[in-house]
Structure formats: structure tokens, C-alpha cells
Amino acid sequence: MFGFGRGKNPLCLVLAPTRELARQVEKEFREFAPSLDTICLYGGTPMGQQVRELNYGVDVAVETPCRIIDLMKRGVCGS
């Protein structure tokens, strides 16, 4: 599923141990690299919107380990 540009894989995957840290990292990407499309994926929030944004295509995905495991189990990312 992943590649470059719209509808493709992220160029960069950042794993953060907590949702708070993931949100901080995403904020820094948005502030210092505004031309990059970024997404922050973490548990405790509905997965549907996150999956739609991920499928649309992003440059940077900041994720917690649990969320990426959830996405891989559902076949949304990986392989």
C-alpha cells in the first residue's frame, strides 16, 4: 500500500512511545516542514478517519506502536 505522494506510502515513519510524544513530534513537523503532509496515528481515537487520511497519502506518519500494530493486523499497512 505504501509509496510516494498522494495515495502512496509515507516517505517517513516515526514511532513514538506515547500519544503525547507522537502529537509533539507531529506538531514539530507541521511547524518546521509545512510543505509535508503529516498524520498522527495513535490509539484511543476512531481509526476510520485515520485510515482515510493514510490511504489518501501522506509524507510523514507519526505513530504509536500499538496503533501501527492495529493497522497491520487490519491489513491497512505493512506488506
Summary of the structure (lengths in Angstrom):
residues: 79
radius of gyration: 11.5
end to end distance: 7.7
largest distance: 32.5
contacts: 214
relative contact order: 0.25
helix: 42%
strand: 15%
